[in-house]
Amino acid sequence: MPYVLRPTDDFLKQVRKLDNTMKELVDKKLERIKQAPALSKPLEHGSNTYTERVKNFRIVFKVSGNDVILLRVKKRKEAYLQ
């Protein structure tokens, strides 16, 4: 059962700043997340919060029911600060 992706405004702003190659890689990763988000790496300090690696970037998202809330896509050093 595929999940529904719900990007936040911050996520969309961050994706717009990426170059086309990274956007394509993020799109491919989002398709995989949509199918099985629980296979991603869970974050220790966030309930139902996961991360997925795309080169040196991280996609941070939260699972709520059938929704996957896309929080941010940032470089690794910045992705976990919030």
Residue pairs with C-beta under 8 A, 6 or more apart in sequence:
1 66
2 34
2 35
3 33
3 34
3 35
3 37
3 63
3 66
3 67
3 68
4 34
4 66
4 67
4 68
5 30
5 33
5 34
5 68
5 70
6 67
6 68
6 69
6 70
7 15
7 70
8 69
8 70
8 71
8 72
10 71
10 72
11 70
11 71
11 72
11 73
14 72
14 73
14 74
15 23
15 26
15 73
18 26
18 57
18 73
22 54
22 55
22 57
25 54
25 55
26 54
26 57
26 59
26 73
29 52
29 54
29 59
30 59
30 70
32 52
33 40
33 52
33 59
33 61
33 68
34 68
37 50
37 61
37 63
37 68
38 50
38 63
40 50
40 51
40 52
40 61
41 50
41 51
41 52
41 53
42 49
42 50
43 49
43 50
43 51
43 60
43 80
46 62
48 62
48 63
48 64
49 60
49 61
49 62
49 63
49 71
50 60
50 61
50 62
50 63
51 58
51 59
51 60
51 61
51 79
51 80
52 58
52 59
52 61
54 73
56 75
56 76
57 73
57 74
57 75
57 76
57 79
58 73
58 74
58 75
58 76
58 79
58 80
59 70
59 72
59 73
60 71
60 72
60 73
60 74
60 79
60 80
61 68
61 69
61 70
61 71
62 68
62 69
62 71
63 69
71 82
72 79
72 82
73 79
